Amino acid sequence: YVPWNFHEPQPGQYQFSGEQDVEYFIKLAHELGLLVILRPGPYICAEWDMGGLPAWLLLKESIILRSSDP
């Protein structure tokens, strides 16, 4: 999974270095002869807090998270 809230903890503040370096992870897996199934968000199910959605979305009045309204 590539959780949105792990890579954008604040609006516009993107983090893709250190343990958040997706490119490095994929290259390392390749060097080790491993395959990667990359599953980007935004929603990645219950395995991650708020399904990987960033908490700052709750501050936006125009956004309704996880609604059954089509």
Secondary structure by P-SEA (a helix, b strand, c coil): cccccccccccccccccccccaaaaaaaaaaacccccccccccccccccccccccccccccccccccccc
